[in-house]
């Protein structure tokens, strides 16, 4: 991209869609190559996909992606900062953060006070999940609005 600003219009949509298409073709070609070369069997692939079910279940729960995207945009944020931005109650936010931490998406850092402060950041897995989910969400929304 050059210094020319892109508007959130047809030009930006076209750019995003082209990059998504290129990525999808690359994934499909890679998978076809792996299967063709016998590096992974269909049974292994099926097992790997079934292993993803727990992650998809967690990420599809209310607030999970909102938390991850907020952390992506803010880099590091306190519990109260997340609560304020998202408008979620403390119990729900605490439970969601605990689950995201247990699954390796979020890192929790305690800063000794006074006052005691707890900060949250994305792990590499969390950041990559956000980056991979964004095109999926965009692509899915484009299908439903067409």
C-alpha positions, 0 to 999 in steps of 0.5 A: 500500500502506498501513502494514499489513504484507503477509504472504508469503501469499495476500494478497501473491500476489494483489497481485503477480498483479494488478500483473503482469496489469495490466502484461501488459495494458498491454504488449499494448495498447501493442504492438497500438496500435503495430502498428495505427498502422503505427509498426513492421512485423511484420518490424521486430518480429521483427528486434527480438526476434531481437536480444534473443536474445544478452541472453536467452542471457547472462541464462539462464546459470548465475549471471547472474541471481543476480549481478544480484539480489545487486547489486540487493539489496546496491547495491554489493559487492566481488568477495569479497563476491559470491563469499562470498554466492553460493558460486561459484568465483573464475574463474566469478564473474570470467567472469560479471562480465566478460560482464555488464559487457561487455553493460552490466548491471554497472559495475566500479569500482576503488578505489585502495588500499592495498589495491586494491578492486574494487566492482560495482554495477548499471547502469540497464540491469542494474537494469531487467533485474532489475525486468523479470525478477522478474515473469517468474520469478514468473509462470513459477514460478506456472504450474509450481506450479499 
